[in-house]
Amino acid sequence: MSFLIAAPGSGSGKTTITLGLLRALTQRGIAVRGAKSGPDYIDPRFHAAACGRECFNLDAWAMSPKRIASLAAGDVPLIIEGAMGLFDGAPPVGKGACADLARQLDLPVVLVVDASHMAQSVVALVGGFLLHDPAMRFAGVLLNKVGSARHEAMLKDALEPLGVPVLGTLFRQSDLSRPSRHLGLVQAGEHPDLSAFLDQVADQIETSVDMDAISALLQPVSSIGRATRLQPPAQRIAVAQDNAFAFAYPHILQDWSDAGAEIDVFSPLRNDPVPWADLVFLPGGYPELYAGRLAGNQIFLDSLRAHAESKPIYGECGGYMVLGDALTDAKGETHPMAGLLRLETSFETRKLHLGYRTLRSAAGPFQGDWMGHEFHYATTQNADGIPLFAATDATGSSMPPMGLVEGHVSGSFAHVIDKA
């Protein structure tokens, strides 16, 4: 079997521990893959760097159980990093929690506990998780951010009556923290010395974790049949790919490629012209950090405008903003964008927009019914035109229409995940 790394809540150290395990196992010559529960674009890139294999998202809210099983199946064992707390999911009942993945894939859970502010109380916390859902199988506990050997002994003594294995103890190390920004961690491609960081985390894991017990959990996930994959919206698809446009789901691009579509990547930040294609896809990312640079990249912008005269363009979240008339950065400076949609957005006053979305469209490359997610801090100052998506939230409540469509150009703040 493979296993899922979870925690009582966010900030417990799941990502660092997952990266360390992936790197340490790879250094031992053990083939392993990473996966991420839920809609996350940052952590999967770190996973891929740690083990040298593509990391997919497994989303128990937006994907069917068959789709999840199809993505998880393979000859190489899988370590899934959970999101938030083990049982935390979308309202109203917590659907999409990483516990749902554990149940659907019949995987054991390794529970990471931030023990920095507790001693004997750890038994109540861990004991509660062990009893909460009889369907959960726990392989053991990893104690994180432990203060001293004495602190470790207190924690282990308290947990002993529960009979749950303590698979490792990681002591506090402030130099293992990573820089972050408003959407999460700095991207893997921007880390100044990523390989050295991953090696350092792996070294700590090797000295702190029972790697033999971890290795014993690693068995491939069995396939239960191939799920229906997404059909490409065009034969030749040009995909923007750089630090400003990094948030494309790997499973979507892989589906398109497997179905015979030609994927041609280019870099707007490098001022690449848009390649000839039947469809241009501008994914989300951090265009607000590079707005001035993008505004000055006339080769990219002119070729994008020329493409829009006869061929479709789709922008998702950050890509959607770049298709608009203007983008105001966090310093209050307004930059002209492509001018293909009557859209003006701003980061001068930030407002969080977060949650799962069900989407329906009769236009653009994602026609029909879809499952998606929204996560951004941009304020829409102006949006004139025909909406792209009708939308509801995770509870099924109606929301205002999302996105715009004008001629061959369309986009929205929603990240499309899978067919509904």
C-alpha positions, 0 to 999 in steps of 0.5 A: 500500500501507499499512505497519506500524510495528514495532521489535525490542522494546517501548519503542522509541518506536513509539506516539509515532512512529505518533501523530506520523505520523498527525497530520502526515499529517492536517495535510497534508490526507492521509486516513489511519487508524490500527490497532493490532496485538493486544489494546490499548485505550489506543493506539487512542484516541490514534490516533483523536485523532491522525487523526480516524478510528476505530482498530481492533485487528487481532489475528493470534492471535484473528482469522482472516486474512479478518476481519483483511483485512476490517477493514483494507480501505478507501479510506483508507490504514492505518498499523498500530502493532505490539506488542512486537517484530516477531516476538514473539507468543504461546507456543509459536511466536509466533503473533499477532506483528505480523509475522503481520499484515504477511504476511497483509496483504502490507504493508511494515514500517518498523522503529523502532530505539531507537539510544540505547545503540548505534553501529556495532552497529546494523548487526548488529541491523537486518541480523538483522531483514532476514535473519530472514524472507525474507517480510518486506518492509522499507520502511526504518528510523527511528532513534529517541532519537539523541543528536547529529548525530555519533551520527546520522552513525555510525549512518547510516554503519554502515547504508549497506552494508545498502542499507536506507533511513533514513527519518528520525532522531529525537533524544532529547526527554524532553518527548514522554513520556506518563504511564502507570499499571499497565495502560499509558498514561493514557487519551487522554480523561484527557490534560491537553492532548492536541491540543497534545501531538499537534501537538508530536509531529507537528512533530518528525516533520515536521522529522525524517522523510522525509514524501515517502517515507512518503506514497509508502507510503500506498495503500488496503488492497484488500478480499478479501471481507467476513468474517462479522461478529458478530451482536448478542446483543440488539436494544437494548444499553446500553454503559457508556462513560467513564474507568472503562469505556473498554475496549470493542473498536470492531469488536464495537460496530461489528458490532452496530450494522451488524447493526441493534442500537441502541447506547445509551451511558451513564456510571456515573461521571456517575451516569447511570441504566441506559437501558432495554435488552435487554442492559447491557454494562459493559466493562473499564477502570479502576473501581479508580481510581474505586471510592469514587465508583462506590460512592456513585453510587446512581442508577446502582447501583439502576438496575443492580440493577433491570435485573438482575431481568428483563434480562441484564447482562454485565461484562467485566474491570473491569465484572465487578468492579463487578458483584461484592460489593466492590472493594478499591482499591490503598490497601486501602479496600474499597468495596461494588459492585453485589452482583449476583455473589458476587465480591470483588476487590482491588488492595491486593496486585497480581498480573499475569494476562496472556495469550490465552484460548480460551473456551466458554460455555453462558450469558450473551451470548457463548455458544459458542466465542470467542477472548479475552485477559486482562490485569489485576492484580486479586486475586480474594479470593472468587468463589462461583457457577457459572463462565461460561467453560471456558478454555484458554491460548494453548498449549491447556492447560486453565485453571481456569474463568473468570467467574461467572453468576447469574440474568440477570447474568454476567461474567469477567476475559476480554476477548472478541475474536472468534468462534473 
